[in-house]
Amino acid sequence: MKVKKYLPSLITLANLFLGFLSILYIQRGNFELGCNLILIAAILDSLDGKLARKIGIASDFGKEIDSLADVISFCLAPSFLVFNIFYQDSISEILFLYLAIISSFPVLMGAIRLARFNVEHTQESKQSYFIGLPSPMSAIAICSIILLKLRLDPTNNENEFLFNPNELNIFDLNIVMPTIILLSFLMIGKIQFSKFPLFTLKHSKNNTIRLILLIFALFLLIISKIYDYFHISLFIFSAYYIASNILFHFINNSIKLNQLRNTLKRKKKAS
């Protein structure tokens, strides 16, 4: 009974430890393993809260320790990853400061995101969506970009537009860095991002369909890992989740705006 009571917190602490371990491996230059540890931490993060609610022991302590773990695993670790993947001893002081500023965005915006979530947790927990990109999803997206960068590194470095680890080139400055900044600001934005479905087939038809699609996506990710295409499938998965939610958010807002305009026109005609 005691083990059951502390199991969600133990999972949260495992998430925190993996984030810390990821930082250590990133510092040693093992970027791919560092990314994989962040991804495993994200899986654990999706389990602890659901498990706590399932066995009826959700608490304010659990919420706080979960946010502290998320700051390390999904904010600090990705920032550390971004800095170390591009850092080299030969860069100038100006480039060093530029890199430090850019790589700080995930941890700075993530801390704001998690603090806001803790304040609005009661209200947001009743909704079917998150307000702002969840920090684990931001970390997954950053890891997918870094893994793609590592795997698509050309043996021929003559083309400055292609990926080249540990060297800031035009692609990194104009594509990778702005994308990381965008992901960071999405965490504190007001765009609605749908929550993942509940792990049950009894909740609703919509939840069941979304759960089946999620299981299918996870199955494809596992298959792609076996055949060494995980970097591509993970990038597609994270890009689809983020892009589709942004698109649906603006479509829904446009529909609501048109409905409001039509309502105002009818009221004006009636008066």
C-alpha positions as CSV (number, residue, x, y, z in Angstrom):
1,M,0.0,0.0,0.0
2,K,2.9,2.4,0.9
3,V,4.6,1.6,-2.4
4,K,1.4,2.4,-4.3
5,K,1.1,5.7,-2.5
6,Y,4.6,6.9,-3.4
7,L,4.8,5.3,-6.9
8,P,3.8,8.5,-8.9
9,S,6.4,10.5,-7.0
10,L,9.0,7.8,-7.7
11,I,8.2,8.0,-11.4
12,T,8.5,11.8,-11.2
13,L,11.9,11.5,-9.5
14,A,13.0,9.0,-12.2
15,N,12.0,11.7,-14.7
16,L,14.1,14.2,-12.8
17,F,17.1,11.8,-12.6
18,L,16.9,11.1,-16.4
19,G,17.0,14.9,-17.1
20,F,20.1,15.2,-14.9
21,L,21.7,12.2,-16.5
22,S,20.9,13.6,-19.9
23,I,22.8,16.8,-19.0
24,L,25.9,14.7,-17.9
25,Y,25.9,12.8,-21.2
26,I,25.5,16.0,-23.2
27,Q,28.5,17.5,-21.4
28,R,30.5,14.4,-22.4
29,G,29.5,14.9,-26.0
30,N,27.1,12.0,-26.3
31,F,24.2,14.1,-27.7
32,E,22.1,11.3,-29.1
33,L,22.0,9.5,-25.8
34,G,21.2,12.8,-24.1
35,C,18.2,13.2,-26.5
36,N,17.0,9.7,-25.9
37,L,17.1,10.2,-22.1
38,I,15.0,13.3,-22.5
39,L,12.5,11.3,-24.6
40,I,12.3,8.6,-21.9
41,A,11.8,11.3,-19.3
42,A,8.9,12.6,-21.4
43,I,7.2,9.1,-21.4
44,L,7.6,9.0,-17.6
45,D,6.1,12.5,-17.3
46,S,3.0,11.4,-19.1
47,L,2.5,8.5,-16.6
48,D,3.0,10.0,-13.2
49,G,0.0,12.4,-13.2
50,K,-2.3,9.9,-14.8
51,L,-1.3,7.2,-12.3
52,A,-1.8,9.6,-9.3
53,R,-5.3,10.5,-10.5
54,K,-6.1,6.8,-11.3
55,I,-5.3,5.6,-7.8
56,G,-6.7,8.8,-6.2
57,I,-3.6,10.3,-4.6
58,A,-3.1,13.5,-6.6
59,S,-1.8,16.3,-4.4
60,D,-0.3,19.7,-4.5
61,F,3.1,18.2,-3.5
62,G,2.9,15.9,-6.6
63,K,2.1,18.9,-8.8
64,E,5.0,21.0,-7.5
65,I,7.6,18.2,-7.7
66,D,6.4,17.4,-11.2
67,S,7.0,21.0,-12.3
68,L,10.4,21.0,-10.7
69,A,11.3,17.8,-12.5
70,D,10.0,19.3,-15.8
71,V,12.2,22.4,-15.4
72,I,15.3,20.1,-15.4
73,S,14.3,17.5,-17.9
74,F,12.4,19.6,-20.5
75,C,13.8,23.1,-20.0
76,L,17.3,23.0,-18.7
77,A,18.4,19.8,-20.5
78,P,17.2,21.0,-23.9
79,S,18.9,24.4,-23.3
80,F,22.1,22.6,-22.4
81,L,21.8,20.4,-25.4
82,V,21.4,23.4,-27.8
83,F,24.4,25.2,-26.4
84,N,26.7,22.2,-26.4
85,I,25.7,21.0,-29.9
86,F,26.9,24.2,-31.4
87,Y,29.7,25.3,-28.9
88,Q,33.3,25.0,-29.8
89,D,36.4,26.6,-28.3
90,S,37.3,28.6,-31.3
91,I,34.1,30.7,-31.5
92,S,34.4,34.4,-30.7
93,E,33.1,36.1,-27.6
94,I,30.2,37.7,-29.4
95,L,29.1,34.4,-30.9
96,F,29.5,32.8,-27.5
97,L,27.1,35.3,-26.0
98,Y,24.7,34.9,-28.9
99,L,24.7,31.2,-28.5
100,A,24.2,31.5,-24.7
101,I,21.2,33.8,-25.2
102,I,19.6,31.6,-27.9
103,S,20.1,28.4,-25.9
104,S,18.6,30.0,-22.7
105,F,15.2,30.5,-24.3
106,P,13.9,26.9,-23.6
107,V,14.7,27.1,-19.9
108,L,13.5,30.7,-19.5
109,M,10.2,30.3,-21.4
110,G,9.8,26.8,-19.9
111,A,10.1,28.1,-16.4
112,I,7.4,30.8,-17.1
113,R,5.2,28.1,-18.7
114,L,5.4,25.8,-15.7
115,A,4.9,28.6,-13.2
116,R,1.8,29.7,-15.1
117,F,0.6,26.1,-15.3
118,N,0.9,25.7,-11.5
119,V,-1.2,28.8,-11.0
120,E,-3.9,27.9,-13.5
121,H,-3.7,24.1,-12.9
122,T,-7.2,23.7,-11.5
123,Q,-8.8,25.5,-14.4
124,E,-6.6,23.9,-17.1
125,S,-7.1,20.4,-15.8
126,K,-10.8,20.6,-16.6
127,Q,-10.1,21.5,-20.2
128,S,-9.3,19.2,-23.1
129,Y,-6.3,21.3,-24.1
130,F,-3.2,23.1,-22.8
131,I,-2.8,26.8,-23.1
132,G,0.6,27.1,-24.6
133,L,2.9,24.3,-25.9
134,P,3.6,21.8,-23.1
135,S,7.3,21.8,-22.1
136,P,7.7,18.0,-22.7
137,M,6.5,18.4,-26.3
138,S,8.8,21.4,-26.8
139,A,11.7,19.3,-25.5
140,I,10.7,16.4,-27.9
141,A,10.6,18.8,-30.8
142,I,14.1,20.2,-29.9
143,C,15.5,16.7,-29.6
144,S,14.0,15.7,-33.0
145,I,15.7,18.7,-34.6
146,I,19.0,17.9,-33.0
147,L,18.8,14.2,-33.9
148,L,18.0,15.2,-37.5
149,K,20.9,17.5,-37.5
150,L,23.3,14.8,-36.2
151,R,22.1,12.1,-38.6
152,L,22.0,14.4,-41.7
153,D,25.6,15.6,-41.2
154,P,27.3,15.3,-44.6
155,T,30.7,13.8,-44.9
156,N,31.4,16.5,-47.4
157,N,31.3,19.9,-45.6
158,E,31.8,22.1,-48.7
159,N,28.1,23.0,-48.8
160,E,27.6,25.5,-46.0
161,F,23.8,25.2,-46.2
162,L,23.9,21.6,-45.0
163,F,24.1,20.4,-41.4
164,N,27.5,20.3,-39.7
165,P,27.6,19.5,-36.0
166,N,29.6,21.8,-33.7
167,E,29.8,24.5,-36.4
168,L,27.4,27.4,-36.7
169,N,26.5,27.7,-40.4
170,I,23.8,29.5,-42.4
171,F,21.3,26.7,-41.9
172,D,21.8,26.8,-38.2
173,L,21.6,30.6,-37.9
174,N,18.6,31.0,-40.2
175,I,16.6,27.8,-39.6
176,V,17.6,25.9,-36.5
177,M,18.0,28.8,-34.1
178,P,14.8,30.6,-35.0
179,T,12.9,27.4,-34.8
180,I,14.2,26.8,-31.2
181,I,13.2,30.4,-30.3
182,L,9.7,29.8,-31.8
183,L,9.2,26.6,-29.9
184,S,10.3,28.4,-26.7
185,F,7.8,31.3,-27.2
186,L,5.0,28.8,-28.1
187,M,5.3,27.6,-24.5
188,I,4.1,30.9,-23.1
189,G,1.7,31.7,-25.9
190,K,-2.1,31.5,-25.8
191,I,-2.4,28.9,-28.6
192,Q,-4.4,25.8,-27.5
193,F,-2.7,22.5,-27.8
194,S,-4.8,19.3,-27.4
195,K,-4.0,16.9,-24.6
196,F,-3.2,13.3,-25.4
197,P,-6.1,11.0,-25.1
198,L,-6.9,9.1,-21.9
199,F,-5.7,5.5,-21.8
200,T,-9.2,4.0,-21.8
201,L,-11.7,2.8,-24.4
202,K,-14.7,3.7,-22.2
203,H,-14.4,7.4,-22.0
204,S,-15.9,8.6,-25.4
205,K,-15.8,7.7,-29.1
206,N,-13.6,10.7,-29.8
207,N,-11.1,9.7,-27.1
208,T,-11.1,6.1,-28.4
209,I,-10.3,7.2,-32.0
210,R,-7.5,9.6,-30.8
211,L,-6.1,6.8,-28.6
212,I,-6.0,4.3,-31.5
213,L,-4.2,6.9,-33.6
214,L,-1.7,7.6,-30.8
215,I,-1.0,3.9,-30.4
216,F,-0.5,3.6,-34.2
217,A,1.9,6.6,-34.1
218,L,3.9,5.1,-31.2
219,F,4.0,1.8,-33.1
220,L,5.4,3.6,-36.2
221,L,8.0,5.3,-33.9
222,I,9.1,2.0,-32.5
223,I,9.4,0.4,-36.0
224,S,11.4,3.4,-37.2
225,K,13.7,3.0,-34.3
226,I,14.4,-0.6,-35.2
227,Y,15.1,0.4,-38.8
228,D,17.2,3.5,-37.9
229,Y,14.7,6.1,-39.1
230,F,13.7,7.3,-35.7
231,H,15.1,10.8,-36.3
232,I,12.8,11.3,-39.2
233,S,9.7,9.8,-37.7
234,L,10.1,11.7,-34.4
235,F,10.6,15.0,-36.4
236,I,7.4,14.3,-38.4
237,F,5.5,13.4,-35.2
238,S,6.4,16.5,-33.3
239,A,6.1,18.8,-36.3
240,Y,2.6,17.4,-37.1
241,Y,1.4,17.8,-33.5
242,I,2.6,21.4,-33.3
243,A,1.6,22.5,-36.8
244,S,-1.8,20.9,-36.7
245,N,-2.7,22.4,-33.3
246,I,-1.6,25.9,-34.5
247,L,-3.7,25.5,-37.7
248,F,-6.8,24.3,-35.8
249,H,-6.4,27.1,-33.2
250,F,-6.6,29.8,-35.9
251,I,-9.4,28.0,-37.8
252,N,-11.5,27.7,-34.6
253,N,-10.8,31.4,-33.8
254,S,-11.8,32.4,-37.3
255,I,-15.0,30.4,-37.0
256,K,-15.8,32.0,-33.6
257,L,-15.1,35.4,-35.0
258,N,-17.4,34.9,-37.9
259,Q,-20.2,33.6,-35.6
260,L,-19.7,36.7,-33.4
261,R,-20.0,39.0,-36.4
262,N,-23.2,37.2,-37.6
263,T,-24.7,37.5,-34.1
264,L,-23.9,41.2,-34.0
265,K,-25.4,41.8,-37.4
266,R,-28.6,40.0,-36.4
267,K,-28.9,42.0,-33.3
268,K,-28.3,45.2,-35.2
269,K,-31.0,44.3,-37.8
270,A,-33.4,43.3,-35.0
271,S,-32.9,46.7,-33.3
